[in-house]
Amino acid sequence: QVQLVESGGGLVQAGGSLRLSCAASGRTLSSYFMAWFRQAPGKEREFVARISWSGGSPYHAYSVKGRFTISTDNNKNMVYLQMNSLKPVDTAVYCCAARMRSSTSYIYWGQGTQITVSS
């Protein structure tokens, strides 16, 4: 079992920055991919970025590429999402998730943290 707890959400003006954190615990994660997803009101959940637990193979959705950066800190069992140049369309609940490298399904999810970007 893997537990994921997000933090770092809040209200920010357009053009500002925030860093989300995801604390992971419960078992060794060396065989996992970690990801961030988001869901805006009335919309489907959207993939944002993913990275291997070791920090390799980072991949960002086109909508956030160049503005957001996913990273890990294995010593602290943390996953981060640095968000720069935020836009009102980035407003959503952001969730951390984990899947086995051999799987395509994310099976562990955090509770989410709200990001609101004002214009």
N, C-alpha and C positions, 0 to 999 in steps of 0.2 A: 504494500500500500504506500502511496505517495501523498503527502499533504502539501498543498500550495497555498500560500497566503500573500496576497498583493497589498501594496501600500504605495503612497505617493500621489494619489489622485487629488483633484481639487479644481478650483476655478482659476482660469488664466486668460489674459487678453490675447487677442489674435496677434501673432508674431512672437509670442512668448515661448518659453521652454518649460518642460517638466521632465522629471525622471521617475519612471515607475520601477518598483522593486518587487520581486517575487521570491519569497523565502521558501525553499524546498526542504522537505524532511521526510523521513520514514524508511528509506532504503537507498542503496547505492544507485546513482543515476547515470553511471558511466555509459550505459547502453541506451540512453534516452535522447530524443530530440525534445527541445523545449521551444515553446511558441507563445506568441501573444495574439489574441483575437480581440475583436471589439464588436459591440452591438449597439447601434443607435436606436432610439425609440421608433417602433413601427417598421424596422428594417431587419433583414436577416443578419445572422452573425457573419462577420467578415474576417478573413485571415489577414494578419498584419505583418508578422515576421516569425522566422524560426531559426534555430541554431542548435548544433550538437552540444551536448553537455560539456565537452572538452573545449568548446569555443570555435570549432571549425564549421565550415559550410554555412555561414550566415546567408539568409535569403530574406529579402524584403518585398512586400507587395508593391506594385507599381505606384499605387496611390500615396505611398509614404516614402518611397525610395529617395534618398538624398536629404530627407528631413529627419527620419527616425533611424536609430541604430540599436540593434539588439546585441547584448553581450552577456557573458557569464563570469562569475567569480567562484571557481570550484572550492577555494579555501573557505569561503563563507557560505557555500551552498545557495548562492543567489543568482537570479537572472534579472537583467535590467532592460528597460526600454527607454533610451534617451530620445525625447521628442523635442525637436526644434521647429521654428517657423510654424507654429501651430495655427490652424485655421478653424473657423466655426464648424466646418464639416467633419472635423476630427472629434467633435463632441460625441461621447459614447461611454458605455461601461466597458472597461478593458479587463480581460481575463488572461491569466497565465494558464498554460496547459502543457501536458507531457505525454509523449507516446514512445513506445519501443522503436528502436531504429528499424526493426524488421517489420513494423506495422505501418499502416497509413491512417490508423484511427487514434485520435487523442482520447485517452481514457481517464486521465486525471485532470481535474479542473480546480482552479481557485474560485473564490466567491465573487471576485470582480471588484474593481474600483472605478468610481465615476470621474470622468474628465469632462469639464465644461469649458468651452472656449468661447469667450464673448467677442462680439465684433466691435 
